[in-house]
Amino acid sequence: MRLSVEALAPRHFDGLRRALDSVAREKRYLAFTEAPSIEECRAFYASIIANGWCQRIALLDGEVVGWCDVLPTHGQARSHVGTLGIGLVPSARRRGIGEPLMRAAIEAAWASGLRRIELTVRTDNHNAKALYERLGFVVEGLQRRSFRVDGEYADSYAMALLSDEP
Ligand SMILES: CC(C)(COP(=O)(O)OP(=O)(O)OC[C@H]1O[C@@H](n2cnc3c(N)ncnc32)[C@H](O)[C@@H]1OP(=O)(O)O)[C@@H](O)C(=O)NCCC(=O)NCCS
């Protein structure tokens, strides 16, 4: 199996939506519990490319198996801040793909001028939290009942990573 990590391109759009939909439908990790429509996804992905925002795609033997994006925050005073999201389809987990994928996205985020990367992770998502801590993210707070799936609440941590650059 050959892993490659690439910047988002139109050839990834449909595979990326399928990967998002698969992880979303697990209902354990993401804010989405299913992917938006194909049209909405394609338009959103095209806007990421058009704006030069940061989205890295993991491929195994050419098939999209995951993504990591760092997307901008609204407001001039927060223009140095990006929000990170990551997901791998189940068959691609625990194979050492998450870390290089995330490192590539973080590197691209710093290169684009961002200086702080925020994320939200459910308190029961131990794998993801361990990966974030390994890469230097720090818990900044507990967000109570911040997720609700099928009527069940879950808490999450707010985590962030600061650039070494001022
Ligand atoms: C979070 C996520 C991206 C982490 O990706 P990952 O590739 O599984 O993470 P890592 O590369 O850090 O590997 C995790 C485990 O695989 C093991 N591993 C790493 N490299 C390995 C390799 N080459 N072969 C086998 N196992 C390996 C690690 O030791 C670790 O095991 P441990 O937890 O038992 O210590 C992934 O689990 C995922 O997509 N989860 C669902 C979506 C999600 O949670 N998104 C984040 C929402 S906040």
The ligand as a Tripos MOL2 file, in Angstrom:
@<TRIPOS>MOLECULE
LIG
   48    50     1     0     0
SMALL
NO_CHARGES

@<TRIPOS>ATOM
      1 C1         -7.8250   10.6340   14.9030 C.3       1 LIG1
      2 C2         -7.2330    9.8900   13.7290 C.3       1 LIG1
      3 C3         -7.0840   10.8500   12.5490 C.3       1 LIG1
      4 C4         -5.8440    9.3880   14.1580 C.3       1 LIG1
      5 O1         -5.2150    8.7840   13.0390 O.3       1 LIG1
      6 P1         -4.2700    7.4860   13.1750 P.3       1 LIG1
      7 O2         -3.4760    7.3440   11.9540 O.co2     1 LIG1
      8 O3         -5.1140    6.3440   13.6110 O.co2     1 LIG1
      9 O4         -3.3380    7.9920   14.3440 O.3       1 LIG1
     10 P2         -1.8630    7.6680   14.6440 P.3       1 LIG1
     11 O5         -1.0230    7.7400   13.4200 O.co2     1 LIG1
     12 O6         -1.5110    8.5920   15.7480 O.co2     1 LIG1
     13 O7         -1.9050    6.1840   15.1500 O.3       1 LIG1
     14 C5         -2.7020    5.8260   16.2330 C.3       1 LIG1
     15 C6         -2.3680    4.4160   16.6790 C.3       1 LIG1
     16 O8         -1.8230    3.6220   15.6230 O.3       1 LIG1
     17 C7         -0.5300    3.1480   16.0060 C.3       1 LIG1
     18 N1          0.3480    3.2050   14.8540 N.ar      1 LIG1
     19 C8          1.0490    4.2480   14.4350 C.ar      1 LIG1
     20 N2          1.7650    3.9060   13.3500 N.ar      1 LIG1
     21 C9          1.4920    2.6230   13.0700 C.ar      1 LIG1
     22 C10         1.9010    1.7190   12.0650 C.ar      1 LIG1
     23 N3          2.7600    2.0920   11.0990 N.pl3     1 LIG1
     24 N4          1.3900    0.4780   12.0830 N.ar      1 LIG1
     25 C11         0.5240    0.0980   13.0430 C.ar      1 LIG1
     26 N5          0.0930    0.9200   14.0350 N.ar      1 LIG1
     27 C12         0.5650    2.1630   14.0310 C.ar      1 LIG1
     28 C13        -0.0850    4.1350   17.0270 C.3       1 LIG1
     29 O9          0.9230    3.5640   17.8680 O.3       1 LIG1
     30 C14        -1.3420    4.3770   17.7530 C.3       1 LIG1
     31 O10        -1.6880    3.2450   18.5460 O.3       1 LIG1
     32 P3         -2.1330    3.3730   20.0640 P.3       1 LIG1
     33 O11        -3.2880    4.3420   20.0940 O.co2     1 LIG1
     34 O12        -2.5440    1.9970   20.4080 O.co2     1 LIG1
     35 O13        -0.9470    3.8960   20.7830 O.co2     1 LIG1
     36 C15        -8.0920    8.6730   13.3160 C.3       1 LIG1
     37 O14        -8.1570    7.7780   14.3980 O.3       1 LIG1
     38 C16        -9.4990    9.0370   12.8790 C.2       1 LIG1
     39 O15        -9.7160    9.4180   11.7370 O.2       1 LIG1
     40 N6        -10.4930    8.9100   13.7730 N.am      1 LIG1
     41 C17       -11.8960    9.1530   13.4330 C.3       1 LIG1
     42 C18       -12.1560   10.6010   13.0810 C.3       1 LIG1
     43 C19       -11.7170   11.5140   14.1850 C.2       1 LIG1
     44 O16       -11.6840   11.1690   15.3440 O.2       1 LIG1
     45 N7        -11.3810   12.7460   13.7910 N.am      1 LIG1
     46 C20       -10.9430   13.7700   14.7390 C.3       1 LIG1
     47 C21       -12.1200   14.4650   15.3030 C.3       1 LIG1
     48 S1        -11.6090   15.6630   16.5180 S.3       1 LIG1
@<TRIPOS>BOND
     1     1     2 1
     2     2     3 1
     3     2     4 1
     4     2    36 1
     5     4     5 1
     6     5     6 1
     7     6     7 2
     8     6     8 1
     9     6     9 1
    10     9    10 1
    11    10    11 2
    12    10    12 1
    13    10    13 1
    14    13    14 1
    15    14    15 1
    16    15    16 1
    17    15    30 1
    18    16    17 1
    19    17    18 1
    20    17    28 1
    21    18    19 ar
    22    18    27 ar
    23    19    20 ar
    24    20    21 ar
    25    21    22 ar
    26    21    27 ar
    27    22    23 1
    28    22    24 ar
    29    24    25 ar
    30    25    26 ar
    31    26    27 ar
    32    28    29 1
    33    28    30 1
    34    30    31 1
    35    31    32 1
    36    32    33 2
    37    32    34 1
    38    32    35 1
    39    36    37 1
    40    36    38 1
    41    38    39 2
    42    38    40 1
    43    40    41 1
    44    41    42 1
    45    42    43 1
    46    43    44 2
    47    43    45 1
    48    45    46 1
    49    46    47 1
    50    47    48 1
@<TRIPOS>SUBSTRUCTURE
     1 LIG1         1 GROUP 0 **** ****
